[in-house]
Amino acid sequence: MHHLLRLDDWTPSNLHELFYVAREFEQGRGPSVKGCAVLFFPPSSLRTRVSFERGALLMGLQPITLPPATLDKPEALVDVAGYLGQWADIVVARHPSIALLEEIAAANVLPVVNAMTDVNHPCEVLSDLYALSVTSDPLELRYLFVGADGNISRAWQEAARAFGLDLVQCCPPELSSPGTVWNGDLKDASSRADVIITDGPGKHAEALAPYQVTAEVLHWAPDGVRLAPCPPFVRGREVSADAIASASFVGHGFKSALLPVQQAIMSMLLDSARE
């Protein structure tokens, strides 16, 4: 049985399989699956929750959504998994603790999908790579992550290790992620980027203010650069309004890839559970 907790165990072959299955779903040819998907999402979740619930329903799964706090009980998670396995076929969870998701997965009762933790967000990255694959080979692109160490930065690092991506992080040196390829010069870093990714600054807004991606920054980048800010983004914070208004911004439609990609993830994991 396979799970999606981190991207470190994935290979380019796994990624291409995901792209194929996601394309099948996008074109209305994805496999139909009968069963139940138990989802744990906080009320604040928007894009990932809507696309997982909608995706599960469209592929034939009954989605049942509960708050993540439902998992924060003294009850052993191996028992939680054991009970859920009597009625459900897959778990999708957004929870701060990846260790908690790992405990549920360790029971090996039903597949577990990491829908975001405090240390990573694999579905977000896989969705972006699939969206880029429509017009380019995402494994050949040069990626610039502008922002501090956090779950989005670390998720892109996982992808870089797994798929051999050319990834550079740009931020103050003390805010860089461990093991990252770092460049503190935004002008220089953007001049070699095909895709620029941002994340919210959190508590580091003042330190990251000089690293705001603006239309001028995009002008330094090669022709055809794509700006893919991780939502929720705020104009005037990590990105400027003129950057979002530019032709480089991939737009809201870019995130439509969340639906078929998350359907593909669930389908692939459910297939592994039947082997």
Salt bridges, closest charged atoms under 4 A:
ASP8 OD1 - ARG161 NE 2.78
GLU24 OE2 - ARG29 NH2 2.80
GLU53 OE2 - ARG49 NE 3.07
ASP72 OD1 - HIS95 NE2 2.80
GLU102 OE2 - ARG6 NH2 3.19
GLU124 OE1 - HIS121 NE2 3.47
GLU124 OE2 - LYS255 NZ 2.42
ASP128 OD1 - LYS255 NZ 2.65
ASP149 OD1 - ARG154 NE 2.73
ASP188 OD2 - ARG192 NH2 2.73
ASP194 OD2 - ARG142 NE 3.01
GLU238 OE1 - ARG237 NE 2.57
ASP271 OD1 - ARG274 NH1 2.62
